[in-house]
Amino acid sequence: ISQIKATIGPTVTLYEIIPEAGVRISKIKSLEDDIALSLAALGIRIIAPIPGKGTIGIEVPNKKREMVAMRTILESDVFKNTDKVLPLVLGKSITNEILVADLAKMPHLLMAGATGQGKSVGLNVFLTSLIYKKHPAELKFVLVDPKKVELTLFNKIEKHFLAKLPGDDEAIITDTTKVIHTLMALCLEMDNRYNLLKEAACRNIQEYNTKFKQRRLNPKKGHKFLPYIVLVIDELADLMMVAGKEVEQPIARLAQLARAIGIHLIVATQRPSVNVITGIIKANFPARLSFKVTSKIDSRTILDAGGAEQLVGMGDFLFSMGSDTIRLQCPFLDTPEVERVCDFISEQQGFGTSYELPEIETNNGGDSADGLDVSERDVLFEEAARIVVIHQQGSTSLLQRRLKLGYNRAGRLIDQLEKAGIVGAFEGSKAREVLVPDEYALERILNNA
């Protein structure tokens, strides 16, 4: 080694070394376990080489960790003077630098981490940092919490910061059926907002809101101030297990299109496996964040690189946005602190009700020609009909495989296809006969319904 330099961070110390000429990087990488043994460290991480520098980095966990308090970051000049649209407090880097990211530029964030590694605290930190910086008229949250206990603290600020479906009692969505309806309502909100932007000749939400504040848009024509909407999903794995494609498709659609009209997603999961974080979801989330995970495979799924399995836990995480991956320590924010923030906001003057998402139209007006009420049709009816006609096979198992559904729902779809005259009657163990010969005939049936 010709040179060595140490940088002490809150969680780890980074040793930057310049090896002697002729020493191969692969040789240093192979000594990872030996270095960890010599330093009696919990586990080290070698970055060879550090991007943008001609050095090799060795990260060694500190014996005594420094706790990063949320208060110190909220009181820092970096956070106070930030000009970011939706500032998210990430934490402190190895060089003790405070990092604040902009959710509006990300534009969506995918989080992963094993149980107890700081994922829920991280979500609380992100929500609190947004609440501190934005007025209730400028920002609304749609909170999805299948675990039912992680985000309940934010119930108190329902009339200030939360958005929900019309007629819903609960502002925080815990039921899977309501999650699907909420995602569909958000897609409808997105389409409505794009129509407003088109009429106003604006390219994004900032231009539109600026025009509205300058009184250049007529409220009588449906124009209104559009708040940012942040959808937070605390456990994607649970939703994907129960609903699969029904959740995946609207999330992918929102992730692809919703950035310009101010709808942003923060999605967290305990299990970053490929059947939870599918290719479609992953492709639309350029910003990824991983707390400690159990295996290298999980790390590769979330970050497209190893390293997250070597973290030391308790809020230690890797943040990747594009090609760069940085290691940070998430601030600590305990439950009583979040409670006090929510209590303080709830005592202020709020709106009469929470922000209402558009109502989803579930019927198409009356009975269709085939005797099946269109309002009773499954949302996947048309897709199921096409699958059955293309494969010329009217079986429940085919729909289960193709649409990733449970047996009961696939069975109901087959019954609806029978009522619509697309498949024949039940014939014991044999697959039902498909009565429609091709897609053209099917289109005529669907258009006449």
N, C-alpha and C positions, 0 to 999 in steps of 0.2 A: 504494500500500500504506500503510495507516495504522499497523499494528503487525506486528512479526515476532519470533519466538521460536525458538531452536534447541535441540534435544535430541539429544545425541550418544550413539548406541548402539554395540554391538560391531561391527556391519556397516555400518549406514547412519546418517546424521544426518537427523533429521526437522525441517524448517523449517515452523513453523506461522505462517501469515500471515492477517491480517484485511484484506481489500481495502477501498479507499475506497468510499463509497456510490456506487452507480450502475455499478460495474464488474461485468460479467457473469462468472459462473463459467465458462461455455463459452469465453469469450475466453482465460482463463488456461489452460484445458485444451488449447486449440489451440496454445499456445506451448511445449508440452512439449519438442519437439526443439530449439527456440531456447535454452531454459534449459539443456538438457544441453550444448549447444555452448558457451555462455558459461561454464559451470562446468567444462568439459573433463572431464565425468563419464562413467562407463561407460554410464550409462543411468539415467534418473530415473523415478520413479513419482509421479503426482499423485493424491491422495485428495481429492476435492472433493464435498461437504464432509466433514470428519471427523465420524463419527457421535457425537452427544451434545455436540459443541462447535460454536461458531459460527465455526470456522476452516477454512482450506484447508491441507492438508498436502502438502509436497513432500519426498519421500524421495530423498536423494542418497547414493550409495555412498561409503564412506570410502576414501581412498587407502591408508591403513594399517589393516588390519583387526585387531581384537582376537580372539585365539583363545579360545573359551570351553572351558575344560578340564572334563571330567566330574567330576574330583575336587573342584573348588571347589563344584560344585552338590551333590554327595553330602554334603559337609561343611557345607553351609549350614543355617541354622536352619529355613529354609522346608521343606527336604526332611526334616530330622531330626524336626521336630515336626509333620509333616503327619498329619492324621487321615483321609486319603483311604483307601478300601478297597483299590484297586489303583492306586497312584501311578505315573504315567508322567512322567518328566522330559521336558519339551518344550524348554526352553532359556531364553535371555535375550531379553527384549523390547527394543524401541528405547529404553525408559526404564531399561535395565539391571536390570529386575525379573526375578527367577527365577520361571518358571511351571511348576507341577506340576499335571497334569490327573488326573482320576479315570476310569480305564477302565470301572469299574463303572457310572458315570453316563453315559458317552458314548452307548451301551454298546458300540459297535463302531467301528473306525477304518479308513478307506480312505486309502491313501497312493499318491502317484504322483510321478514324477520321471524325467527323462531319465538316460541312463547317465552315471555319474561325478558326479552332483550331490549325493550324500550320503544316498541312500535306505537303503543297506545299513548305513551307520554309524548312521543313525537307528533302524533295527530293533535293532541291538546296544545302543544307548542305552536303548531301551524295555525290552528283555529284562533288561538289567543293573539298571535301576532297580527293576523288579519283584522280581528275585532278592535285591537288597539289603534290601528291606522285608518280604518274606514268607518264612515258614517252609516247608520242603518239604512238610509235611503240609497246608498251606493252599492251595497253588498248584501246578498242573501245566501244562506246555506241550505242545501238539501242534505239532510243527514240520514244515512242508511246504516243501521246497527243491528245485524242479525243476532249478535250476542246479547242484545237487550240491556246491557249494563255499562258499556264503555262510554257512550256519548250522552247518557241521560242527564248529566250536569247542565247541558246546554238547553234543556227544556224551558228553563226560566226566562230565556231571552227570545221566546217564540215570537212575541209581537214586535220585536226589534229586528232580529236578524234571520229568522227561519222562514222557509217556504214550504208549502205542503199542498196536497190535492184538495179541491173544494169538498167540504162536508166531512173531512177527516178529523177525528178527535185528537189523535196523536200527531205531534209535529215531527217526532223522530220515528222513522219508518223501521219497523222490526219484522213485519209479516212479508213473506216472499211474494204473495200475490200483489200486495200493495207496492212492492218494489218494482215489479214489472209495469204496473199502471203508472207509477211515478216516472220511470224511464221513458215510457211512451209519451207521457205528458211533457217531459223535457224536450223530446224530439219535436213535438207539436209546437212548443214554445220557441224552439230554434227556427222552425219553418216560418212561424208568425213574425219573428224578429227579422228574418231575412227579407220577408215581404216589405216590412217597414223600411229597412235599409235601401231596398230597391227603389221604393217610392221617393225616398229622400235623397237618392243619388249619392249614397255614402258607401265607403268600402269597409268600414269597421265601426265598432260600438263607440270608440272615442270621437270619431268624426260626427257620428249621429248625435251623441249627447251634447257635444259642443254646439251643433246647429240648433238643437232643441233649447239649450240655455240662452242662446242668442235670439230666441223667439223667431226663428226662421222656418219652423215647422208648425203646422196647424193642429192643435189637439182635437179639433172637431173631426178631423180626418183619421182619427185613431192613433195619432202620434203621442208618445208619452216618454218620460225619462226612463231609460232602461238600466236597472241595476245589474251589476255582475252577479252571476250565480255560480257558486262552487258546490259541486256534488261530491260528498265525502262518503265512501263506502269502506266500512271498517273490516269486513271479512268477506272477500270475494270468493274464497274457496267454498264456503257454505252455500252461497247463492248459485255457484256453478254446479255443485252437486245436486241441488234441488231443482234448478230451472234450466241449466245448461244454455242452449242456444237462445232461449227467450231473453236471457240477460245479456248474453254475449253480443247479439246483433245491435240492440240499441246503444250499448256502451261503445261499440266500434263506430257506429254512425255519429254519435256525439263527439267522440275523440277525433274523427276525421274532419268534421265540418263546423263544430261549435266554437272554435277559437275566435273567429272574427266577430261573433255576436255576444261575446262575453260569458260563455258557459265553459267552466273549467272543471276538470276531474282530479280528485285525489283518491286513489284506489289502493287499499292495503290488504295484504294477505299473509297468513302464517305459513302457507305451503306454496312456495313458488315452483310448483311442478308444471309440466307442459300441458296437462289437461285443465289446469286452472288459468295459468297465463298462456293463453293460446297464441298462435302466430298473429292472428288478426288484432288482438288486444295489444300485444307486444309492439307490433309495427307502428302503432299510433301513439305510443308513450315514449317519446325520446328521452325524457328525464326519468331516471331510475334511482332509487335509494334503497340500500340494503343494510339492515342491522345484521347481527350475527345469524348465520343460518347453519343447519346441521351438516350439510355436505357440499362438496365442490360442485356437484351437479346442480344443486339449487342455486349456488352462486352464479354459475354459468347461465342458468335459465333467466335470472333477473338482470344480471349485469353484462352478460356475454363474456365474462372473464371470471377466473377464480379470485379468491382473496377474501370474500365475505365470511368464509368458514373459519378464517384465522383471526377474526376480530375478537376483542376481549369482552364484549357484551356491555350491558348497562349504558346504553346510549351511544356506544362507539359504532359509527356507520360509514359506509362508502357511498358517495354521491357521484353519479355519472350523468353527464349531459353531453351527448355526442362522443367525441374521442377521449376526452379527459376524465379521469376518475380521481376524486380527492377524498381524503380521510378526514372526518370531522367528529367532534364530540357534541352530541345533542344537549341542549340545556335541560336542567331538571326542573319540572313544574309539577308540584304535587296536587292532589285532589282538593285540599282546603283552599289553595291559591286560586284554582280554577273556579271553585264555588264562590269565593269572595268577589272575583271579577264579574261573574254572572249575576250575583246578588246586587252588586252596585248598578249594573246596567238595567236590571229588572225594575229598580226603584226610579229610573228616569222615565220621562214621558215617552211612550211608544206609540205605535200605530194602533188603530182600532182592532185589526186582525193581523194574522201573519200573511205574508205575500202568497197569493193563490196562483198555482200553476193552472194552465188551461184544462178544461174538462175534456175527457176523451169521449168521443161519440162512439157508443157501442152498438147502435142499431142503424139500419139503413131504411127505416120506414116500412113497417108491415111485413107481411109474409111474402116469400118469393114463390115463383111459379111451381117449384117442386114440393111445396107444402112444408118446408123447413124454415122456421123463423130465422131470418138473417142475424138477428141480435144474439141468437143462441149459438151461432157458429163460432168455432174456435178461431183464434187469430191466425193459426197455421193451416186453416182449412184448404186454402188455394194451393199452398206449397205441397201439402200432403196429396191433394188431387193430382198435381203434376207428377209427383214421384210415382204414384200408383199407375198412372197412365203410361209414363215413359217405360217403366219396368214391366207393365202388363201383369202385375202381381198384387192382388188385394189382400195383403197379410199385415197383421199387427206388428210382427217382428221387424218387417221391412221399415215401417215408420219409426219404430223404436231406434233402430240402427241409424237411419238417415237423419232423423231430426233430434236424436239424443233425448228421447222422452221416456217417461215411465210407462208401465204397461197400461195403467188405467186411462191415462190421457190418450195414448195411441188407440186403445179400444174405442173410446168415445169418438175419435176422429173417423174410425172405420164405420161406426154407426151413422155418423153424419153423412159420410160419402154414400152409404147405402140409401139414406133418405133422399139424397140429391140425385139418385139414379146413376151414380158413377161406378159403383160396384154392386154385385149381386148379393143374394141372401146367404146366410151362414150355412155351410155344408159340412158340418162336423170338422174332421181334422184337415180337410182340403182347404187350400187358399181360395178366397172368394173370386168369382169370375169378374173380370173387368169389362164393363158394358160399353165403355167409350173406346173406340179404336185408336184414335191419335190425338195429338195436342190441339189440332185445329177444331175438332169436334168439342173438345173440352173447353176451349176458349169461348165457343158459342154458348155452351151451357152456363159458364161463369158470367158471361156478359148479360145473359137474359135473366139471371137470378136477381 
